[in-house]
Amino acid sequence: MKISLLTVVIALAYRAFGTNDWTKACLGGSCSFDIEASPASMSGTIQISGSSSSISDITPAAGWQILDCSGSTNNQTVRLVCTDESLGCGHIFQNGAQDTIVRLPQGCGVGPFVRVANHSISDDQSIPTKVTSRVMKRDGTTPQVHALQIDDDFSQASGQHGNVSFEVHAQGDFRVANGPKQSKRQNGSGSTFEVVFIQPESVTPFDLNLTCPAADGTTQTQFMFGSVSLDRAQFNTTIDITSTGTMSPPNIETLSFSAPSDALIILQSNFEAGLQGSTDIGFDLGSETFPSFSIAGVLEISPVFSVSGSASVNAQLLTNFIPETAFDISITDLQFTYPSNEPPASVNIPAPGLSFDVLALPTAGSFAEFNIGALFEFVVGVSAFSQSVGLEFSYSFSSNMILDSTPTSEDDEQVCIEINDVSQLNLGNSNAFFDAFSSGNTETIFSGAGSLFSNCTTLALGPAPDVTHATRSTLQSRDGVSCPPVAALPETSISITS
């Protein structure tokens, strides 16, 4: 799929001007409408084109004066009168007014374009005094008041004027940050970008404790604990959407999505395994909605950023494994155009920086694995003519922290600790969407996996504890975890800091 020259022209024209010319009527088979960026809206442009009779204009530039029109809906009956026939009032009636697509004036409808469902001479021929003086003829009479029943249900058009095509370009400069909310910022070039905020948040996916047997008939409180925090999340992105299709008949022929981006992420975790068992929890870390873009009856674009996480543990016997980690992740110079991949997508994602503290006092043959995951998603929802699709790029990061103890003799154990990471960046669309997408699709433009830390240590085991019948009978379990059996502990603990 290639972006047409018209797309480029529209994009450049929008960025150069970004305003509507209300002095020029749309009577030549084409018309455009610009939406400026605001706290509630992305900026963008729509250009429509068709036969000379398929598109018309009921603004003052075409000689029309609106008498009655609601500004809250496109589905209504509008009264209007011609104030100057030389400006082109009669154009709308070429080949019949019905099913002509017309540009609405400011303050009329939610615009900018509607279909004429029916035309008639209004039963109400009253004209406000302030308008009468401008439209009164030399013989003292006034022109007829017309009534147009209008809507934005373009699927009901008969096609008598031929197809009407459109091209939309929408763009927004956005930043995701965490911290106190601030106002709109400026980047180095002086242009503004909207800022949405993900509040720093610490989540505790699991926090379990049991009173467990210990040596010599005593008891000890043991824990299965996990916490995850998103200490930093900063994404800078420029979302660009270009779509082509036809309003009559309704169809989306192409849909192109790009979002050049950079990101900085710091993800921290704190785990403790004093129990055995497993648990797996998913959770939300926050979501925010960006300003949207809407052409009523044609296309709506709604970008959303979200962060979700997961944490799991699988432990066997007693490890006393306590890893505390901080992952420093950067994504630089992400470039893509989906789905054309022209030019080819590219991104720089180096191995994450890692700082950690690890403590462990494992029994022989014990094992524990903690997994932490985070998914960062930009989903741009696109709705058109009663269908919708999600365009997205997502970055996923996961790390597993493993302790594995292997007996090497009756008195020793080898304890290996590993910290690994896996990351992936995907592009895609959620489902089929008119002629633009025949089905859902996901493309991976980056995947990486590696070992961030690996160390094996041989520990001498202490004496075997005295395990009484009473001690064995007090083993407890709850919520998928249980007390590990009493066993010999190493004479020294493992303590590693990086």
C-alpha positions in Angstrom: 0.0 0.0 0.0 1.4 3.4 -1.0 0.6 6.8 0.2 -0.7 8.9 -2.7 0.7 12.2 -3.8 -2.6 13.8 -2.7 -1.9 12.6 0.8 1.4 14.5 0.9 -0.2 17.6 -0.6 -3.0 17.6 2.0 -0.6 17.1 4.8 1.7 19.9 3.7 -1.3 22.2 3.0 -2.7 21.5 6.4 0.6 22.1 8.2 1.1 25.3 6.3 -2.3 26.9 6.8 -4.6 24.8 9.0 -7.6 27.2 8.6 -10.8 27.1 6.6 -11.5 29.6 3.8 -15.1 30.5 4.3 -15.0 33.1 1.5 -14.7 30.5 -1.2 -17.7 28.3 -2.1 -17.3 24.6 -2.8 -18.9 24.5 -6.2 -16.3 22.8 -8.3 -16.6 19.2 -7.4 -14.2 19.3 -4.4 -14.1 20.8 -0.9 -11.9 20.6 2.2 -12.3 21.2 5.9 -9.6 21.8 8.5 -9.7 21.1 12.3 -7.1 22.9 14.4 -5.4 21.3 17.3 -7.0 22.0 20.7 -7.0 20.4 24.2 -9.9 18.2 23.0 -8.9 17.5 19.4 -6.1 16.4 17.2 -5.5 18.6 14.1 -6.4 17.4 10.7 -7.9 17.9 7.2 -10.5 16.2 5.1 -10.7 16.7 1.3 -13.7 15.4 -0.6 -14.1 15.2 -4.4 -16.6 14.0 -7.0 -18.6 15.2 -10.0 -19.5 18.8 -10.3 -23.1 18.1 -9.1 -22.1 15.7 -6.2 -20.8 18.4 -3.9 -22.3 21.8 -3.1 -22.3 24.5 -0.5 -24.9 26.2 1.6 -22.7 28.8 3.3 -22.8 32.6 2.7 -20.0 32.1 0.2 -22.4 30.3 -2.1 -25.1 33.0 -1.5 -27.2 31.1 1.1 -28.4 32.4 4.5 -29.4 29.9 7.1 -32.5 30.8 8.9 -33.0 27.8 11.2 -30.3 25.3 12.1 -29.3 23.5 15.3 -25.6 23.3 16.1 -25.9 20.0 18.0 -26.8 17.5 15.3 -26.4 16.8 11.6 -29.8 15.1 11.4 -32.3 17.9 11.0 -34.4 20.1 8.7 -32.7 23.4 7.8 -34.5 26.5 6.5 -32.5 28.7 4.2 -32.9 31.5 1.7 -30.8 32.6 -1.2 -29.4 36.1 -0.7 -27.3 36.4 -3.9 -28.0 34.2 -6.9 -24.7 35.4 -8.5 -22.7 33.5 -5.9 -24.1 30.1 -6.9 -27.3 29.4 -5.0 -28.6 27.4 -7.9 -25.6 25.0 -7.9 -27.2 22.7 -5.3 -30.1 21.9 -7.7 -28.0 20.6 -10.5 -29.3 17.1 -11.3 -31.5 17.5 -8.2 -30.6 18.5 -4.7 -31.3 15.1 -3.2 -28.2 13.1 -2.2 -25.9 16.1 -2.9 -23.2 16.4 -0.2 -23.1 20.0 1.0 -20.7 21.9 3.2 -22.4 23.4 6.3 -21.7 27.0 7.6 -20.2 27.6 10.9 -22.6 27.0 13.8 -24.9 24.8 11.8 -24.8 21.1 12.6 -21.8 19.3 13.9 -20.4 19.3 10.3 -18.7 19.7 8.2 -20.5 17.8 5.5 -24.0 16.3 5.2 -26.2 14.6 2.7 -29.4 16.3 1.4 -32.0 13.6 2.1 -34.9 15.8 0.8 -35.5 19.2 -0.6 -38.8 21.2 -0.5 -40.2 24.7 -0.3 -40.7 25.4 3.4 -44.2 25.8 4.8 -42.7 28.5 7.0 -41.9 31.4 4.6 -41.1 33.9 7.4 -37.7 35.7 7.2 -36.2 37.6 10.1 -36.3 41.4 9.6 -32.5 41.7 9.6 -32.3 39.3 6.7 -35.3 40.7 4.8 -33.5 43.9 4.0 -30.7 42.0 2.3 -32.8 39.7 0.2 -35.7 41.9 -0.8 -36.1 42.2 -4.6 -36.7 45.5 -6.4 -40.4 44.7 -6.7 -40.6 44.4 -2.9 -40.9 40.6 -2.9 -38.6 38.2 -1.1 -37.2 34.9 -2.4 -38.7 31.6 -1.4 -37.5 29.9 1.8 -36.2 26.4 1.1 -36.2 23.4 3.4 -33.4 20.9 3.3 -33.7 17.6 5.3 -30.1 16.7 6.0 -28.2 13.9 7.7 -24.8 12.3 7.7 -26.1 8.8 6.9 -24.1 8.6 3.6 -25.1 4.9 3.1 -28.6 6.1 2.2 -27.3 8.0 -0.9 -28.7 6.8 -4.2 -25.5 7.4 -6.1 -27.3 9.6 -8.7 -24.4 12.1 -8.6 -21.7 9.4 -8.7 -19.1 8.5 -6.1 -17.7 11.0 -3.7 -14.3 10.2 -2.5 -12.4 11.5 0.5 -9.0 11.7 2.1 -8.3 12.4 5.7 -5.1 13.3 7.4 -4.9 13.7 11.2 -1.9 14.4 13.4 -1.2 14.9 17.1 2.0 15.5 19.1 1.7 13.7 22.4 3.7 13.0 25.6 3.1 10.4 28.2 4.7 11.2 31.6 4.3 10.3 35.2 4.3 12.8 37.9 2.2 15.9 38.8 -0.1 17.1 36.0 1.2 20.0 34.0 -0.1 22.1 31.1 0.6 21.8 27.5 4.4 22.0 26.7 6.5 23.2 23.9 9.3 21.1 22.3 12.5 22.5 21.0 11.1 23.6 17.7 8.4 25.7 19.4 5.4 23.4 18.4 3.1 22.2 21.2 2.3 18.7 22.3 -0.4 17.4 24.6 0.7 15.8 27.8 -1.2 12.9 29.5 -0.1 11.5 32.8 0.3 8.1 34.3 0.7 8.5 38.0 3.6 6.6 39.7 2.0 3.6 41.3 3.2 0.6 43.3 1.1 -2.6 43.0 1.4 -5.5 45.4 0.2 -8.5 43.3 0.6 -11.0 46.2 1.3 -10.7 49.9 0.8 -14.0 51.7 2.2 -15.2 55.0 1.9 -18.4 57.0 3.1 -19.6 60.4 5.4 -22.4 59.5 7.4 -25.0 61.4 11.1 -24.5 62.0 13.9 -26.4 63.6 13.6 -27.9 67.1 9.8 -27.7 67.2 9.6 -23.9 66.9 7.6 -21.9 64.3 8.4 -18.9 62.1 6.3 -16.6 59.9 7.2 -17.0 56.3 6.2 -14.8 53.3 5.3 -15.0 49.7 5.5 -11.3 48.6 5.7 -9.4 45.4 5.5 -5.7 44.5 5.9 -3.9 41.2 6.2 -0.1 40.6 6.4 2.0 37.4 8.8 4.6 38.7 9.2 6.3 35.3 7.2 6.2 32.1 7.9 8.8 29.5 6.8 8.4 25.9 7.1 11.1 23.2 5.1 10.3 20.0 3.6 11.9 17.0 0.6 10.1 15.8 -0.2 10.4 12.0 -3.3 8.8 10.5 -4.1 9.0 6.8 -7.3 7.4 5.3 -8.8 7.3 1.8 -12.2 6.1 0.8 -15.6 7.1 -0.5 -18.5 8.7 1.4 -20.9 7.6 -1.3 -20.9 4.7 -1.2 -19.4 4.4 2.3 -16.0 2.6 2.2 -12.5 2.8 3.6 -10.0 1.9 0.9 -6.7 2.6 2.8 -5.7 3.4 6.3 -2.1 4.3 7.1 -0.7 4.7 10.6 2.7 6.0 11.8 3.8 7.1 15.3 7.5 8.1 15.5 8.4 7.6 19.2 10.9 7.7 22.0 10.5 6.3 25.5 12.2 6.0 28.9 10.9 3.4 31.4 12.1 2.4 34.9 10.3 -0.7 36.3 11.1 -1.8 39.8 10.2 -5.0 41.6 10.6 -6.5 45.1 10.0 -10.2 45.7 10.4 -12.7 48.6 9.9 -16.4 48.6 9.8 -18.0 52.1 6.9 -20.3 51.1 6.4 -22.8 48.3 3.7 -22.9 45.7 2.7 -20.7 42.8 0.5 -17.7 41.9 0.0 -15.5 38.8 -1.6 -12.1 38.9 -2.3 -9.5 36.2 -3.0 -5.8 37.0 -3.4 -2.3 35.5 -0.8 0.3 36.0 -2.8 3.1 34.4 -4.4 4.4 31.2 -5.1 7.8 29.6 -7.0 9.1 26.6 -5.5 11.5 24.1 -7.4 14.2 22.3 -9.5 12.7 19.5 -10.3 13.7 15.9 -13.7 13.5 14.4 -15.4 14.2 11.1 -19.1 13.6 11.9 -20.6 10.8 9.9 -17.3 9.9 8.3 -14.4 9.1 10.6 -13.4 9.3 14.3 -9.9 8.7 15.6 -9.4 8.1 19.4 -5.9 7.4 20.7 -5.5 5.7 24.1 -2.3 4.9 26.0 -2.3 2.1 28.7 0.1 0.2 30.9 -0.6 -3.2 32.3 1.5 -5.6 34.3 1.8 -9.1 35.5 3.7 -11.0 38.2 4.1 -14.6 39.0 6.0 -17.0 41.3 6.7 -20.7 41.3 8.7 -22.0 44.3 9.6 -25.4 45.5 10.9 -26.1 49.0 12.5 -23.2 51.0 14.7 -20.7 49.1 14.5 -17.6 51.2 15.0 -15.9 47.8 14.6 -12.0 48.0 15.5 -10.3 44.7 15.0 -6.5 44.4 15.4 -5.2 40.9 15.2 -2.0 38.8 15.1 -2.1 35.0 16.1 1.0 33.0 14.6 0.6 29.5 15.0 3.0 26.6 13.3 3.0 23.2 14.8 5.5 20.7 14.0 6.6 17.2 11.0 4.3 16.5 10.0 4.8 12.9 7.2 3.0 11.0 4.4 3.3 8.5 1.8 0.6 8.9 0.8 -1.4 7.0 2.9 -0.4 4.0 6.2 -0.7 5.8 7.6 1.9 3.4 10.3 2.8 4.4 11.0 -0.3 6.5 10.3 0.1 10.2 13.3 0.7 12.5 13.9 1.2 16.2 16.8 1.1 18.7 16.2 -0.8 21.9 19.4 -1.6 23.8 19.6 -4.2 26.6 18.0 -2.7 29.7 20.1 -1.4 32.5 19.8 -3.4 35.6 20.5 -2.7 39.3 19.6 -5.2 41.9 20.1 -6.6 45.4 19.7 -10.3 45.9 19.5 -12.3 49.2 19.0 -16.0 49.5 19.4 -18.8 52.1 18.1 -21.9 50.2 17.8 -25.5 51.3 19.2 -28.1 49.0 17.1 -29.0 45.9 15.0 -25.8 46.3 13.9 -23.7 43.4 12.1 -20.4 42.9 11.3 -18.3 39.8 9.7 -14.9 39.8 8.4 -13.3 36.6 7.6 -9.7 36.1 6.0 -8.3 32.9 4.8 -4.9 31.6 2.9 -4.1 28.5 2.8 -0.5 27.1 0.2 0.0 24.4 -0.8 2.9 22.1 -4.1 1.9 20.6 -5.6 4.3 18.0 -9.3 3.4 17.6 -10.7 4.3 14.2 -14.5 4.3 13.6 -16.1 4.9 10.2 -19.6 4.2 8.8 -20.6 2.0 11.8 -17.4 -0.1 11.7 -14.3 0.2 13.9 -10.7 -1.1 14.1 -7.8 -0.6 16.5 -4.4 0.4 15.2 -1.7 -0.2 17.7 1.9 -0.4 18.6 2.9 -2.1 21.8 6.1 -2.7 23.7 6.2 -5.7 26.1 8.9 -6.4 28.6 9.4 -9.3 30.9 12.1 -10.6 33.2 12.5 -13.8 35.2 14.6 -14.1 38.3 15.5 -17.7 39.0 17.2 -19.5 42.0 18.1 -23.1 41.5 19.8 -25.2 44.2 21.4 -28.6 43.3 22.9 -30.8 46.0 26.6 -31.6 45.1 27.2 -33.8 48.2 25.6 -34.5 51.5 27.1 -31.4 52.9 27.1 -28.9 50.0 24.8 -27.4 47.4 25.4 -25.4 44.2 23.1 -22.4 44.0 22.7 -20.6 40.7 20.9 -17.3 40.3 19.9 -15.9 36.9 18.1 -12.7 35.8 16.9 -12.7 32.2 14.8 -10.4 30.0 12.6 -10.6 27.0 11.2 -7.7 25.1 9.2 -7.2 21.9 7.7 -4.4 19.9 4.6 -5.1 17.7 2.5 -3.2 15.2 -0.9 -4.3 14.1 -4.6 -3.9 13.5 -7.3 -5.6 15.5 -9.7 -6.9 12.8 -10.9 -6.6 9.3 -12.0 -3.1 8.3 -13.7 -2.4 4.9 -11.2 -2.7 2.0 -8.3 -1.4 4.2 -7.8 -4.6 6.1 -9.0 -8.1 5.2 -8.3 -9.4 8.7 -6.5 -8.7 11.9 -2.7 -8.7 11.8 0.3 -8.4 14.1 3.9 -7.6 12.9 6.9 -7.8 15.2 9.5 -5.2 14.4 11.8 -5.9 17.3 12.4 -8.8 19.6 15.2 -9.4 22.0 16.2 -11.7 24.8 19.2 -12.0 27.0 20.9 -12.8 30.2 21.4 -9.8 32.4 23.0 -11.7 35.3 24.2 -15.2 36.0 26.1 -16.6 39.0 26.7 -19.9 40.7 27.9 -20.4 44.2 28.7 -23.5 46.3 27.5 -23.3 49.8 28.2 -25.6 52.8 25.0 -26.9 54.4 24.5 -26.8 58.2 23.4 -29.7 60.3 20.1 -31.3 59.6 17.4 -30.0 62.0 15.5 -32.2 64.3 12.0 -32.7 62.7 9.5 -34.0 65.2 6.1 -35.5 64.4 4.5 -32.3 65.9 6.5 -30.2 63.5 5.5 -32.2 60.5 1.8 -32.1 61.4 1.6 -28.3 61.6 2.4 -27.7 57.9 -0.1 -25.2 56.5 -1.3 -24.1 53.0 -3.5 -21.3 51.7 -4.1 -19.5 48.4 -1.9 -21.8 46.4 1.1 -21.6 48.7 2.2 -23.8 51.6 4.9 -24.1 54.3 8.0 -25.7 53.0 9.4 -28.8 54.8 12.0 -28.1 57.4 15.5 -28.9 56.0 19.1 -28.0 56.5 20.0 -24.4 55.7 23.4 -23.3 54.4 25.9 -22.0 56.8 26.2 -18.7 54.9 23.7 -16.7 52.9 24.0 -15.3 49.4 24.1 -11.5 49.1 24.8 -9.9 45.8 24.4 -6.2 44.8 24.9 -4.6 41.5 
